[in-house]
């Protein structure tokens, strides 16, 4: 997975486990924001595990549901 810093244009390449440990706080914030947004959409109410939807498209959700200088450029 390749991450890029929006301000410095620095790129880093991490494995999925390295990404999880280094960006745990950002992932948690993005997941909470995603769940809050999805709870306002009536067609998502039936889903008992919104976390699975979040990880289904991790790149888009991580990049759009949290404020950070880093974003996932490529999986």
C-alpha positions as CSV (number, residue, x, y, z in Angstrom):
1,X,0.0,0.0,0.0
2,X,1.4,3.4,-0.9
3,X,0.5,6.5,1.1
4,X,1.2,10.1,0.2
5,X,1.4,13.2,2.3
6,X,-0.8,16.0,0.9
7,X,1.4,18.8,2.1
8,X,5.0,17.4,1.7
9,X,4.2,15.0,-1.2
10,X,6.3,12.4,0.6
11,X,5.4,8.8,-0.3
12,X,5.7,5.8,1.9
13,X,5.1,2.1,1.2
14,X,3.7,0.0,4.0
15,X,2.3,-3.5,4.4
16,X,-1.3,-3.7,5.6
17,X,-0.3,-4.6,9.1
18,X,2.2,-1.7,9.2
19,X,-0.5,0.6,8.0
20,X,-2.9,-0.6,10.7
21,X,-0.4,0.0,13.5
22,X,0.8,3.3,12.2
23,X,-2.6,4.8,11.3
24,X,-4.7,3.2,14.0
25,X,-6.1,6.5,15.2
26,X,-7.0,7.7,11.7
27,X,-8.6,4.4,10.8
28,X,-10.7,4.6,14.0
29,X,-11.8,8.2,13.3
30,X,-12.6,7.3,9.6
31,X,-14.6,4.2,10.7
32,X,-16.6,6.2,13.3
33,X,-17.4,8.9,10.7
34,X,-18.4,6.3,8.2
35,X,-20.7,4.6,10.6
36,X,-22.3,7.9,11.7
37,X,-22.8,8.8,8.0
38,X,-24.2,5.4,7.1
39,X,-26.6,5.4,10.1
40,X,-28.3,8.4,8.5
41,X,-28.9,6.5,5.3
42,X,-32.1,4.3,5.6
43,X,-30.9,1.7,3.1
44,X,-27.9,0.8,5.3
45,X,-30.0,0.2,8.4
46,X,-30.2,-3.6,7.7
47,X,-26.4,-4.1,7.8
48,X,-25.4,-5.5,11.1
49,X,-21.7,-5.0,10.5
50,X,-20.9,-1.6,8.9
51,X,-17.2,-2.2,9.5
52,X,-17.3,-4.8,6.7
53,X,-18.6,-2.1,4.3
54,X,-15.9,0.3,5.5
55,X,-13.1,-2.2,4.8
56,X,-14.7,-3.3,1.5
57,X,-13.5,0.0,0.0
58,X,-10.8,1.0,2.4
59,X,-9.0,3.4,0.1
60,X,-12.0,5.5,-0.6
61,X,-13.4,5.5,2.9
62,X,-10.0,6.2,4.5
63,X,-9.4,9.1,2.2
64,X,-12.8,10.7,2.5
65,X,-14.0,10.0,6.1
66,X,-11.1,11.5,8.1
67,X,-8.9,14.6,8.2
68,X,-5.2,13.8,7.9
69,X,-2.3,14.8,5.8
70,X,-1.9,11.2,4.6
71,X,-4.1,9.5,2.0
72,X,-3.9,6.1,0.4
73,X,-2.7,6.5,-3.1
74,X,-2.6,2.9,-4.1
75,X,-3.5,-0.4,-2.5
